[in-house]
Amino acid sequence: MRNLAINNIMKTYLRIISTSFVLLLGTGAILFSTGCAGTADRESTGEYIDNSAITAKVKSALASDDMVKAREINVDTFRGTVQLSGFVSTSAEKDRAGEIAAGVQGVREVKNHITVK
């Protein structure tokens, strides 16, 4: 009789544990599939990482160029499109910054909104 009661208790605990596991797994799947997905105006986690790398490469390329004053140029990247903004002294410097950005691997498009002082 006592073994039967213990058996019933163990079965009940196993049902509770397996039901909890299934619910936890389902919740995790929902969070993972929606939490990392991109939308029209928001990057996915992977896109964010890729865009951050592109931004860093463009900034580095601008900084290593003698013609461009990289400290006065802002670089933002969204889904492979690089937007340049800030101020430069000449239109040649603006054009050169756009060329440099376009030459970086992973850049799909460059929007050059740099202002010539």
C-alpha contacts under 8 A as a table, 3 or more apart, distances in Angstrom:
res1	aa1	res2	aa2	distance
1	M	4	L	5.17
1	M	5	A	6.52
2	R	5	A	5.21
2	R	6	I	6.33
3	N	6	I	5.08
3	N	7	N	6.00
4	L	7	N	4.98
4	L	8	N	6.25
5	A	8	N	5.14
5	A	9	I	6.24
6	I	9	I	5.08
6	I	10	M	6.14
7	N	10	M	5.15
7	N	11	K	6.21
8	N	11	K	5.11
8	N	12	T	6.18
9	I	12	T	5.10
9	I	13	Y	6.25
10	M	13	Y	5.11
10	M	14	L	6.11
11	K	14	L	5.06
11	K	15	R	6.21
12	T	15	R	5.16
12	T	16	I	6.27
13	Y	16	I	5.05
13	Y	17	I	6.05
14	L	17	I	5.08
14	L	18	S	5.99
15	R	18	S	5.20
15	R	19	T	5.94
16	I	19	T	5.18
16	I	20	S	6.05
17	I	20	S	5.10
17	I	21	F	6.09
18	S	21	F	4.99
18	S	22	V	6.18
19	T	22	V	5.17
19	T	23	L	6.22
20	S	23	L	5.12
20	S	24	L	6.02
21	F	24	L	5.05
21	F	25	L	5.99
22	V	25	L	5.07
22	V	26	G	6.07
23	L	26	G	5.09
23	L	27	T	6.09
24	L	27	T	5.15
24	L	28	G	6.11
25	L	28	G	5.12
25	L	29	A	6.20
26	G	29	A	5.11
26	G	30	I	6.28
27	T	30	I	5.14
27	T	31	L	6.19
28	G	31	L	5.13
28	G	32	F	5.95
29	A	32	F	5.10
29	A	33	S	6.04
30	I	33	S	5.28
30	I	34	T	6.16
31	L	34	T	5.37
31	L	35	G	5.30
32	F	35	G	5.28
32	F	36	C	6.12
33	S	36	C	6.16
33	S	37	A	6.42
34	T	37	A	5.35
36	C	44	S	5.22
36	C	45	T	5.43
37	A	43	E	7.43
37	A	44	S	4.77
37	A	45	T	7.24
38	G	41	D	7.79
38	G	42	R	5.39
38	G	43	E	4.57
38	G	44	S	3.92
38	G	45	T	7.62
39	T	42	R	4.91
39	T	43	E	6.45
39	T	44	S	7.47
40	A	43	E	7.91
43	E	46	G	7.84
43	E	47	E	5.59
43	E	48	Y	5.72
43	E	78	F	7.46
43	E	79	R	7.27
44	S	47	E	5.14
44	S	48	Y	6.12
45	T	48	Y	5.10
45	T	49	I	6.38
46	G	49	I	5.20
46	G	50	D	6.20
47	E	50	D	4.99
47	E	51	N	5.89
47	E	79	R	6.40
48	Y	51	N	5.15
48	Y	52	S	6.02
48	Y	78	F	7.90
49	I	52	S	5.12
49	I	53	A	6.30
50	D	53	A	5.18
50	D	54	I	6.31
51	N	54	I	4.99
51	N	55	T	6.10
51	N	77	T	5.44
51	N	78	F	6.17
51	N	79	R	6.47
51	N	80	G	6.27
52	S	55	T	5.08
52	S	56	A	6.22
52	S	77	T	7.17
53	A	56	A	5.12
53	A	57	K	6.20
54	I	57	K	5.08
54	I	58	V	6.15
54	I	77	T	7.09
54	I	80	G	7.56
54	I	104	V	7.46
54	I	105	Q	7.57
54	I	106	G	6.55
54	I	107	V	7.00
55	T	58	V	5.20
55	T	59	K	6.15
55	T	75	V	6.17
55	T	76	D	6.30
55	T	77	T	5.95
55	T	82	V	7.54
56	A	59	K	5.16
56	A	60	S	6.08
57	K	60	S	5.08
57	K	61	A	6.09
57	K	104	V	6.88
58	V	61	A	5.06
58	V	62	L	6.09
58	V	75	V	7.44
58	V	100	I	7.31
58	V	101	A	5.46
58	V	104	V	6.35
59	K	62	L	5.10
59	K	63	A	6.06
59	K	70	A	7.09
59	K	75	V	6.88
60	S	63	A	5.06
60	S	64	S	6.24
61	A	64	S	5.27
61	A	65	D	6.50
61	A	100	I	6.73
61	A	101	A	7.65
61	A	104	V	7.97
62	L	65	D	5.36
62	L	68	V	6.35
62	L	69	K	7.60
62	L	70	A	5.41
62	L	97	A	6.65
62	L	100	I	6.70
62	L	101	A	7.70
63	A	66	D	7.80
63	A	68	V	7.31
63	A	69	K	7.20
63	A	70	A	5.09
63	A	71	R	7.67
65	D	68	V	5.81
66	D	69	K	7.74
67	M	93	E	6.37
67	M	96	R	7.69
68	V	88	V	7.86
68	V	93	E	5.62
68	V	94	K	7.87
68	V	96	R	7.13
68	V	97	A	6.46
69	K	72	E	6.00
69	K	73	I	7.19
69	K	88	V	7.00
70	A	73	I	5.22
71	R	74	N	7.86
72	E	86	G	5.65
72	E	87	F	5.75
72	E	88	V	6.95
73	I	84	L	6.64
73	I	85	S	5.66
73	I	86	G	4.56
73	I	87	F	6.34
73	I	88	V	7.72
73	I	114	I	7.35
74	N	84	L	5.70
74	N	85	S	5.09
74	N	86	G	5.74
75	V	82	V	6.76
75	V	83	Q	5.84
75	V	84	L	4.97
75	V	85	S	6.72
76	D	82	V	5.71
76	D	83	Q	5.19
76	D	84	L	6.70
77	T	80	G	6.07
77	T	81	T	5.46
77	T	82	V	4.42
77	T	83	Q	6.18
78	F	81	T	5.30
78	F	82	V	6.66
80	G	106	G	6.31
80	G	107	V	5.02
80	G	108	R	5.13
80	G	109	E	6.78
81	T	107	V	6.14
81	T	108	R	5.54
81	T	109	E	4.69
81	T	110	V	5.78
81	T	111	K	7.33
82	V	101	A	7.37
82	V	107	V	6.69
82	V	108	R	7.77
82	V	109	E	6.19
82	V	110	V	4.80
82	V	111	K	6.14
83	Q	110	V	5.87
83	Q	111	K	4.67
83	Q	112	N	5.98
83	Q	113	H	6.97
84	L	98	G	7.62
84	L	110	V	7.45
84	L	111	K	6.20
84	L	112	N	4.91
84	L	113	H	5.51
84	L	114	I	5.96
85	S	112	N	6.68
85	S	113	H	4.83
85	S	114	I	4.29
85	S	115	T	7.13
86	G	113	H	7.43
86	G	114	I	4.99
86	G	115	T	6.09
87	F	114	I	5.65
87	F	115	T	4.85
87	F	116	V	5.74
87	F	117	K	6.28
88	V	91	S	7.68
88	V	93	E	6.48
88	V	94	K	6.47
88	V	114	I	7.07
88	V	115	T	6.39
88	V	116	V	5.05
88	V	117	K	6.04
89	S	93	E	6.99
89	S	116	V	5.48
89	S	117	K	5.32
90	T	93	E	5.26
90	T	94	K	6.57
90	T	116	V	5.71
90	T	117	K	7.31
91	S	94	K	4.91
91	S	95	D	6.13
91	S	116	V	6.13
92	A	95	D	5.07
92	A	96	R	6.02
93	E	96	R	5.03
93	E	97	A	6.18
94	K	97	A	5.24
94	K	98	G	6.48
94	K	112	N	7.75
94	K	114	I	6.25
94	K	115	T	7.68
94	K	116	V	7.20
95	D	98	G	5.16
95	D	99	E	6.28
96	R	99	E	5.01
96	R	100	I	6.14
97	A	100	I	5.14
97	A	101	A	6.21
98	G	101	A	5.17
98	G	102	A	6.12
98	G	110	V	6.68
98	G	111	K	7.91
98	G	112	N	6.09
99	E	102	A	5.12
99	E	103	G	6.25
100	I	103	G	5.19
100	I	104	V	6.82
101	A	104	V	5.54
101	A	107	V	7.34
101	A	110	V	6.86
102	A	107	V	6.11
102	A	108	R	7.66
102	A	109	E	6.89
102	A	110	V	6.14
103	G	107	V	7.50
104	V	107	V	5.90
107	V	110	V	7.36
